[in-house]
Amino acid sequence: MALRFLNREVSDLCLGKPELKCVAATATISDAVSALKSTGDSYISVWVCGANGSCVCVGKFCVADVILFLCREENLAQPFKALEAPVSDILPKGFPIVRHLESNSSLLEAIDYMLEGTQNVVIPIQNHSINNSRKRFGHNDHECCWLTHEDVVRFLLNSVGSFSPIPTFTVEALNLIDCDIMTITYSKPAFSALAYFQRALTEQKSVAVVDEENRLIGEISPSTLACCDETAASAIMALSAMDLMTYIDCGGPPEKLVQLVKVRLEERSLGGLADMMDELFQPSASSSSSCSSSDDESVSGRNGWASRNRESGRYNVARRCEAIVCSPGSSLVAVMIQALAHRVSCVWVVEEDRTLVGIVTLAGILNVFRCAVGGMQTKS
């Protein structure tokens, strides 16, 4: 019964899914950010089109990508210049995190892709032909949607009885607790965890903020960074891990913390990031003056970027730094419900005193169901 369920066509999961919002890989990062913010989504798909007009999705893009890009050493001094680089410069290298599947492929194939490291599976939406009179991104003349780990886990939860009794087992009994976790002590500079932040974005995990005794305080996740604006790069370079959690928590940073970031940036000779904060937080300048002035290309470029990005605040999405936790004795189905209810890609496993044990990821959950029908070894 479980195998028959996983052999269902992946198109069954696409019902009601919206068409992908797209940006070209050749677009500048600045323009891609503007396009992303106009959608109201956290992510936008990135496409490359060939000379014959065929297009393929090669990745996805979010503000978290931009934040970590700006934190690269080569971009700290001139962040505005960095934002004029093409989107392709920001995409992760190596194994593709976005891959295509035909709509008649099985759910099992999609899960196998995800267990190999794919984050989003692009599926053509049947019965929605593209009007060829317009320049559109698409796959074989069809609009596309994509499926995430969350989509598949939700679909599995709706028919979890097909896999009984596995969903009632504890995460500990299922060997589902991943002990390969990333942590930073709350008092440490946030920039000391930059490599962890990048890895978390690639692996769809989070970085735990802990005290000196390894007790969980909170987390810094890619999904939280994706709901911020680009000034979070400045906060990472200036604040401790604890203060960074306050800065990026939903509702926007306190004014005192903004001023503290500016002072520390100046102390570290990172005036470029401080200038970016001034541009983003200042009252709207006249759009005519920023568009008509051609005397100073760098100034008009900054003003143009600021005016495009100031209008859609990135702190209007409720995404907090509070970590979602379970215990080693929590059942698989309970953890699935937690993750889906809070829309997180991982749930922390802690003891009663909040001592950190490990993490349960959506990918790990998918692997349990995949192992139930054979052909996939449980990851250590």
C-alpha positions as CSV (number, residue, x, y, z in Angstrom):
1,M,0.0,0.0,0.0
2,A,2.8,2.4,0.9
3,L,4.6,1.7,-2.4
4,R,1.4,2.2,-4.4
5,F,1.0,5.5,-2.7
6,L,4.5,6.7,-3.5
7,N,4.0,5.6,-7.1
8,R,1.3,8.2,-7.6
9,E,2.0,10.9,-10.3
10,V,3.8,13.9,-8.9
11,S,1.2,16.1,-10.7
12,D,-1.3,15.1,-7.9
13,L,0.7,17.5,-5.7
14,C,0.5,20.4,-8.1
15,L,-3.2,20.9,-7.8
16,G,-3.8,24.5,-6.8
17,K,-0.1,25.4,-6.9
18,P,0.6,28.9,-8.4
19,E,2.7,29.4,-11.5
20,L,6.4,30.1,-10.7
21,K,7.5,33.7,-10.7
22,C,10.7,33.9,-12.7
23,V,13.8,36.0,-13.2
24,A,16.6,35.6,-15.8
25,A,20.0,34.4,-14.6
26,T,21.5,37.4,-16.5
27,A,19.5,39.9,-14.4
28,T,21.4,42.0,-11.9
29,I,21.0,41.0,-8.2
30,S,19.4,44.4,-7.6
31,D,16.8,43.9,-10.3
32,A,16.2,40.3,-9.0
33,V,15.6,41.7,-5.5
34,S,13.1,44.1,-6.9
35,A,11.3,41.4,-8.8
36,L,11.3,39.2,-5.8
37,K,9.8,41.8,-3.5
38,S,7.1,42.6,-6.0
39,T,5.8,39.0,-5.8
40,G,5.4,38.9,-2.0
41,D,7.1,35.5,-2.0
42,S,10.2,34.5,-0.2
43,Y,11.8,32.8,-3.3
44,I,11.8,33.4,-7.0
45,S,13.0,30.9,-9.6
46,V,16.0,31.7,-11.8
47,W,16.0,30.6,-15.5
48,V,18.3,30.4,-18.5
49,C,16.9,30.4,-22.0
50,G,18.7,29.0,-25.1
51,A,18.9,30.5,-28.6
52,N,16.0,28.2,-29.7
53,G,13.7,29.8,-27.0
54,S,13.7,26.8,-24.7
55,C,14.2,27.6,-21.0
56,V,15.3,25.7,-18.0
57,C,15.2,26.6,-14.3
58,V,18.7,26.6,-12.9
59,G,18.1,27.7,-9.3
60,K,16.2,29.8,-6.9
61,F,16.9,33.2,-5.3
62,C,15.9,34.8,-2.0
63,V,17.1,37.8,0.1
64,A,19.1,35.4,2.3
65,D,21.3,34.7,-0.7
66,V,21.8,38.5,-1.1
67,I,22.6,39.0,2.6
68,L,25.3,36.3,2.6
69,F,26.6,37.5,-0.8
70,L,27.1,41.0,0.7
71,C,29.0,39.5,3.6
72,R,31.7,38.0,1.4
73,E,35.0,39.7,2.0
74,E,35.3,41.0,-1.6
75,N,31.9,42.7,-1.3
76,L,32.1,44.4,2.1
77,A,33.7,47.6,0.9
78,Q,31.4,48.2,-2.1
79,P,28.0,46.6,-1.5
80,F,26.2,48.7,-4.1
81,K,28.6,47.5,-6.8
82,A,28.1,43.9,-5.7
83,L,24.4,44.3,-6.2
84,E,25.0,45.0,-9.9
85,A,26.5,41.5,-10.4
86,P,24.4,39.0,-12.3
87,V,22.1,36.6,-10.4
88,S,24.2,33.7,-11.7
89,D,27.0,34.9,-9.5
90,I,25.0,34.2,-6.4
91,L,23.7,30.7,-7.3
92,P,25.3,27.8,-5.4
93,K,27.8,25.8,-7.4
94,G,27.9,22.1,-7.7
95,F,24.9,19.8,-7.4
96,P,21.7,21.6,-8.6
97,I,19.3,22.5,-5.8
98,V,16.5,22.8,-8.4
99,R,15.7,20.1,-10.9
100,H,13.0,19.3,-13.5
101,L,10.6,16.4,-13.5
102,E,7.8,15.6,-16.0
103,S,4.3,15.8,-14.6
104,N,3.7,12.0,-15.0
105,S,6.8,11.2,-13.0
106,S,6.2,9.4,-9.7
107,L,6.2,10.9,-6.2
108,L,9.0,8.3,-5.5
109,E,11.2,10.0,-8.1
110,A,10.6,13.4,-6.6
111,I,11.6,12.1,-3.2
112,D,14.7,10.5,-4.5
113,Y,15.7,13.8,-6.1
114,M,15.2,15.6,-2.8
115,L,17.2,13.0,-0.9
116,E,20.1,13.6,-3.3
117,G,20.1,17.3,-2.3
118,T,17.5,18.9,-4.5
119,Q,15.4,21.5,-2.7
120,N,12.8,22.3,-5.3
121,V,11.4,20.0,-8.1
122,V,10.0,22.0,-11.1
123,I,6.9,20.4,-12.6
124,P,5.1,21.6,-15.8
125,I,1.5,22.4,-15.2
126,Q,-0.6,20.7,-17.7
127,N,-3.6,22.4,-19.3
128,H,-2.0,25.8,-19.0
129,S,-0.3,26.4,-22.4
130,I,1.9,29.4,-22.7
131,N,0.8,32.1,-25.2
132,N,3.8,32.1,-27.6
133,S,3.1,35.8,-28.5
134,R,4.6,36.7,-25.2
135,K,8.1,36.2,-23.9
136,R,7.6,33.8,-21.0
137,F,9.7,31.4,-19.0
138,G,8.5,27.8,-19.1
139,H,9.2,24.2,-19.8
140,N,8.1,22.6,-23.1
141,D,5.5,25.4,-23.7
142,H,3.9,24.9,-20.3
143,E,3.8,27.0,-17.2
144,C,5.5,25.5,-14.2
145,C,5.2,25.1,-10.5
146,W,7.6,23.6,-8.0
147,L,7.4,21.2,-5.1
148,T,9.3,21.6,-1.9
149,H,10.2,19.2,0.9
150,E,7.3,20.8,2.8
151,D,4.8,20.1,0.0
152,V,5.8,16.4,0.0
153,V,5.8,16.0,3.8
154,R,2.3,17.6,3.9
155,F,1.1,15.3,1.2
156,L,2.5,12.3,3.2
157,L,0.9,13.5,6.4
158,N,-2.6,13.5,4.7
159,S,-2.2,9.8,4.1
160,V,0.1,8.8,6.9
161,G,-2.0,5.8,7.7
162,S,-0.7,4.1,4.6
163,F,2.7,3.8,6.4
164,S,1.4,2.5,9.8
165,P,2.8,1.9,12.3
166,I,6.0,3.8,11.4
167,P,4.5,7.3,12.0
168,T,3.9,6.4,15.7
169,F,7.5,5.5,16.4
170,T,9.7,8.0,18.2
171,V,12.3,10.0,16.3
172,E,14.9,8.4,18.5
173,A,13.7,4.8,17.6
174,L,13.7,5.7,13.9
175,N,17.3,7.0,14.1
176,L,16.0,10.3,12.8
177,I,18.0,12.6,15.0
178,D,20.8,14.3,13.0
179,C,23.7,15.1,15.4
180,D,25.6,17.0,12.7
181,I,24.4,20.4,13.9
182,M,25.6,23.9,13.6
183,T,25.8,26.1,16.8
184,I,27.1,29.5,17.8
185,T,27.3,30.7,21.4
186,Y,25.0,33.7,22.0
187,S,27.9,36.1,22.9
188,K,30.0,35.3,19.8
189,P,30.2,37.7,16.8
190,A,27.6,36.7,14.3
191,F,30.0,36.9,11.4
192,S,32.0,34.1,13.0
193,A,29.2,31.8,11.8
194,L,29.0,32.9,8.2
195,A,30.2,29.6,6.9
196,Y,27.4,28.0,9.0
197,F,24.8,30.4,7.6
198,Q,25.8,29.5,4.0
199,R,25.7,25.8,4.8
200,A,22.3,26.2,6.4
201,L,21.0,27.8,3.3
202,T,22.3,25.0,1.1
203,E,21.2,22.1,3.4
204,Q,17.9,23.7,4.5
205,K,18.9,23.6,8.1
206,S,19.3,26.3,10.8
207,V,22.1,27.5,13.1
208,A,21.3,27.0,16.8
209,V,22.2,29.9,19.2
210,V,23.2,28.3,22.5
211,D,24.5,29.2,25.9
212,E,27.9,28.1,27.4
213,E,26.3,24.8,28.5
214,N,24.9,24.0,25.1
215,R,21.3,24.8,26.0
216,L,19.2,26.1,23.1
217,I,18.3,29.8,23.2
218,G,17.0,30.3,19.6
219,E,18.0,29.9,16.0
220,I,19.1,31.8,13.0
221,S,17.5,30.2,9.9
222,P,17.6,30.9,6.2
223,S,13.8,31.4,6.3
224,T,14.2,34.2,8.8
225,L,16.9,35.9,6.8
226,A,14.8,35.5,3.7
227,C,12.1,37.7,5.4
228,C,14.6,40.5,6.2
229,D,16.0,43.2,4.0
230,E,19.6,43.5,2.8
231,T,20.7,45.5,5.9
232,A,20.8,42.2,7.7
233,A,24.2,41.8,6.1
234,S,25.3,44.9,8.1
235,A,23.8,43.3,11.3
236,I,25.7,40.1,10.8
237,M,29.0,42.0,10.4
238,A,28.4,44.1,13.5
239,L,26.4,42.3,16.1
240,S,26.6,39.2,18.4
241,A,24.5,36.2,17.7
242,M,22.0,37.2,20.4
243,D,21.7,40.8,19.1
244,L,21.4,39.5,15.5
245,M,18.3,37.4,16.6
246,T,16.7,40.6,17.9
247,Y,17.6,42.5,14.8
248,I,16.1,40.0,12.3
249,D,13.1,39.0,14.4
250,C,9.7,39.9,12.8
251,G,8.6,43.5,13.2
252,G,11.9,45.0,12.2
253,P,15.0,46.0,14.3
254,P,14.8,48.5,17.2
255,E,16.1,51.9,16.3
256,K,18.8,51.7,19.1
257,L,20.1,48.5,17.5
258,V,20.2,50.1,14.1
259,Q,22.3,52.9,15.5
260,L,24.6,50.4,17.2
261,V,25.1,48.6,13.9
262,K,26.1,51.8,12.2
263,V,28.6,52.7,14.9
264,R,30.2,49.3,14.9
265,L,30.5,49.3,11.1
266,E,32.3,52.6,11.2
267,E,34.6,51.2,13.9
268,R,35.4,48.2,11.6
269,S,35.9,50.5,8.6
270,L,32.9,49.0,6.8
271,G,31.5,52.3,5.7
272,G,30.0,50.8,2.5
273,L,27.6,48.7,4.5
274,A,26.8,51.8,6.7
275,D,26.0,53.8,3.6
276,M,23.7,51.0,2.4
277,M,21.8,51.2,5.7
278,D,21.5,55.0,5.4
279,E,20.1,54.6,1.9
280,L,17.5,52.0,2.9
281,F,16.4,53.6,6.1
282,Q,16.3,57.3,4.9
283,P,13.0,58.9,3.9
284,S,12.0,58.4,0.3
285,A,14.0,60.7,-2.0
286,S,12.5,62.2,-5.1
287,S,12.4,59.5,-7.7
288,S,12.7,62.2,-10.4
289,S,16.0,63.4,-9.0
290,S,17.5,60.0,-8.7
291,C,16.4,59.0,-12.2
292,S,17.3,62.2,-14.0
293,S,20.7,62.7,-12.5
294,S,23.5,61.3,-14.7
295,D,26.4,63.3,-13.2
296,D,27.4,60.6,-10.7
297,E,26.5,57.1,-11.9
298,S,27.4,55.5,-8.5
299,V,25.1,57.9,-6.6
300,S,22.2,57.5,-9.0
301,G,22.7,53.7,-8.9
302,R,22.5,53.7,-5.1
303,N,19.4,55.9,-5.0
304,G,17.7,53.8,-7.7
305,W,18.4,50.6,-5.7
306,A,17.1,52.2,-2.5
307,S,13.9,53.6,-4.0
308,R,13.1,50.3,-5.6
309,N,13.7,48.3,-2.4
310,R,12.4,50.7,0.3
311,E,8.8,50.4,-0.9
312,S,8.3,46.8,0.1
313,G,9.4,46.3,3.7
314,R,10.8,42.8,4.3
315,Y,9.9,42.7,8.0
316,N,6.1,42.3,7.3
317,V,6.2,38.5,7.3
318,A,5.8,36.8,10.6
319,R,9.0,34.8,11.0
320,R,10.6,34.6,14.4
321,C,13.9,33.4,15.7
322,E,12.2,31.2,18.3
323,A,13.3,27.6,17.8
324,I,10.7,24.9,17.4
325,V,11.7,21.9,19.6
326,C,10.7,18.3,20.3
327,S,12.1,15.6,22.6
328,P,13.8,12.3,21.6
329,G,10.6,10.6,22.6
330,S,8.4,12.6,20.3
331,S,6.6,10.6,17.6
332,L,7.3,11.0,13.9
333,V,3.8,12.2,13.2
334,A,3.9,14.7,16.0
335,V,7.2,16.2,14.6
336,M,5.7,16.3,11.1
337,I,2.7,18.3,12.5
338,Q,5.1,20.7,14.3
339,A,7.2,21.4,11.3
340,L,4.3,22.0,9.0
341,A,2.3,24.1,11.5
342,H,5.3,26.4,12.0
343,R,6.5,26.1,8.4
344,V,10.1,25.2,9.3
345,S,12.5,22.9,7.6
346,C,13.8,21.5,10.8
347,V,12.8,20.8,14.4
348,W,15.4,20.9,17.2
349,V,15.6,17.9,19.6
350,V,16.3,18.9,23.2
351,E,16.3,17.4,26.6
352,E,14.0,18.7,29.4
353,D,16.6,21.4,30.4
354,R,16.8,22.4,26.7
355,T,20.3,20.8,26.3
356,L,20.7,20.4,22.5
357,V,20.6,16.8,21.3
358,G,20.3,17.2,17.5
359,I,17.9,18.1,14.8
360,V,15.1,16.5,12.7
361,T,14.9,17.7,9.1
362,L,12.2,17.4,6.5
363,A,14.8,15.6,4.3
364,G,15.3,13.1,7.2
365,I,11.5,12.6,7.4
366,L,11.3,11.9,3.7
367,N,14.0,9.4,4.0
368,V,12.1,7.4,6.6
369,F,9.1,7.1,4.2
370,R,11.4,6.2,1.4
371,C,13.1,3.5,3.4
372,A,9.7,2.1,4.2
373,V,9.4,0.9,0.6
374,G,13.1,-0.1,0.2
375,G,15.8,1.0,-2.1
376,M,17.3,3.9,0.0
377,Q,19.7,3.5,2.9
378,T,19.1,5.5,6.0
379,K,21.5,8.4,6.2
380,S,23.8,8.5,9.2
